[in-house]
Amino acid sequence: GAVVSQHPSWVICKSGTSVKIECRSLDFQATTMFWYRQFPKQSLMLMATSNEGSKATYEQGVEKDKFLINHASLTLSTLTVTSAHPEDSSFYICSARDVVGLAGFSYEQYFGPGTRLTVT
Amino acid sequence: GQNIDQPTEMTATEGAIVQINCTYQTSGFNGLFWYQQHAGEAPTFLSYNVLDGLEEKGRFSSFLSRSKGYSYLLLKELQMKDSASYLCAGMDSNYQLIWGAGTKLIIKP
């Protein structure tokens, strides 16, 4: 149980175009989903936290107009990278939080497999 | 401020034991997580500690001392597949994870 999927797994796009990444919790309801970005050989960087039905909370330095997040249902959140540029090339990972996790403790995050974005 | 410190890189021998340390400072505390991340993949959950003491799960064990703001991940009988980055993350009072930079573990034959 507690599976999170991401689509696409990898995407190559041209500079100036927009890319949408989907994150789905397959067997549980996720009231909160997180979007991370990871550059090579660096740790995870939280970009934003999204709660179902409300606006996402962005971390300092993350442009909300560039990285659009929609959390329309308890099982789906989307991240749209608008007007992508080569510096946006990165590994984008989502996670979903189950209030009471499978192991019996609260607030465990389950990660999707990640989406590798390359902007040319 | 909030901070998680862990070594950048460690090297160990196949079959041996390695301990990866983590010190944390968070605003409030709701537990300490360890995740494993292989190159190019997303993190996978290893352990969670919220009370002091040692939690053992097969070859992996995790320890927590809340008074010292300290945790470690102990890996026994190391296998080549254990070569990965190990991420320490503290959960603050808002149930947000504060991530360490990760420890790259290199296993040598």
Interface residues (C-beta under 8 A of the other chain):
Chain A: F34 Q42 S43 L44 L46 T49 F91 I93 R97 A103 F105 S106 Y107 E108 Q109 Y110 F111 G112 P113 G114 R116
Chain B: N30 G31 F33 Y35 G40 E41 A42 P43 T44 F45 Y48 V50 L87 M91 Y95 Q96 L97 W99 G100 A101 G102
